[in-house]
């Protein structure tokens, strides 16, 4: 977690002890216990508490921005506030939504996908993804059996474990074009992905790939092979993902 200095920056002269407790204990010790509770979950709890107490000042906006950085998507936040409306009150929900619109104003999907664009919602394969993904086909050759598509993942979105089967040849190549993501083969550490990175996925290897706590896009290049097929397996759980 990034070291917090807000207390000292704003109250260091007026209330130095309070500033110390805020920066070093609340954020330095409590928020930093990520092995007990993830930053994402702590953000959800904190926003819930502030909404319930009717705190709608700059501290709530700051925690909404932190929640966004910690991987809570606009869709998730809207659903969370909608759920809380029935426990915290309608006026409270309106107040939070007014802030939320500003915090997530740059999260419109149309602004992602890199130079290739993000395409349309990937509804045909949505059952094999956690979160929302978008697909933009770029090229396909029936003669060479090569196809290229740009795949865009919203923050924390990832596909299920899967295998590109082939009797010979086959597999897939990923070319990262925007954001940051993960690639992991079964039994191996996850690989951090950045724009310009290239991943060669051999045939018959169990793996998954997806976004970190930000939008992520990669080109997916299908490698020709004999008797090729895709096998979709179990999802990558939040517990697995949060350990990365």
Number of C-alpha atoms within 10 A of each C-alpha: 11 7 10 14 16 13 19 19 11 12 15 15 11 10 12 14 14 14 20 18 15 19 19 18 13 13 17 18 13 13 17 19 14 16 9 9 13 16 21 18 14 18 22 19 12 15 24 17 14 17 20 16 11 17 16 14 11 10 12 21 18 14 16 23 18 18 24 22 16 22 22 22 22 20 11 13 19 17 12 14 21 16 12 17 17 10 11 18 13 12 11 20 20 14 15 21 16 10 18 20 13 11 18 16 9 11 16 9 18 11 11 22 25 17 9 18 18 24 20 15 16 17 13 8 12 14 13 17 19 19 19 18 28 22 23 19 16 14 11 14 9 7 6 10 11 14 16 19 20 26 27 33 32 25 26 24 25 28 25 22 21 21 22 21 21 19 12 13 15 21 23 18 18 24 19 23 23 22 22 21 27 19 19 17 17 12 8 9 10 17 14 15 25 18 16 12 12 15 15 12 21 18 21 19 15 20 22 21 24 30 27 24 20 21 25 30 31 32 23 20 20 19 22 17 18 11 11 17 16 13 12 16 15 10 17 19 11 10 9 9 13 15 9 11
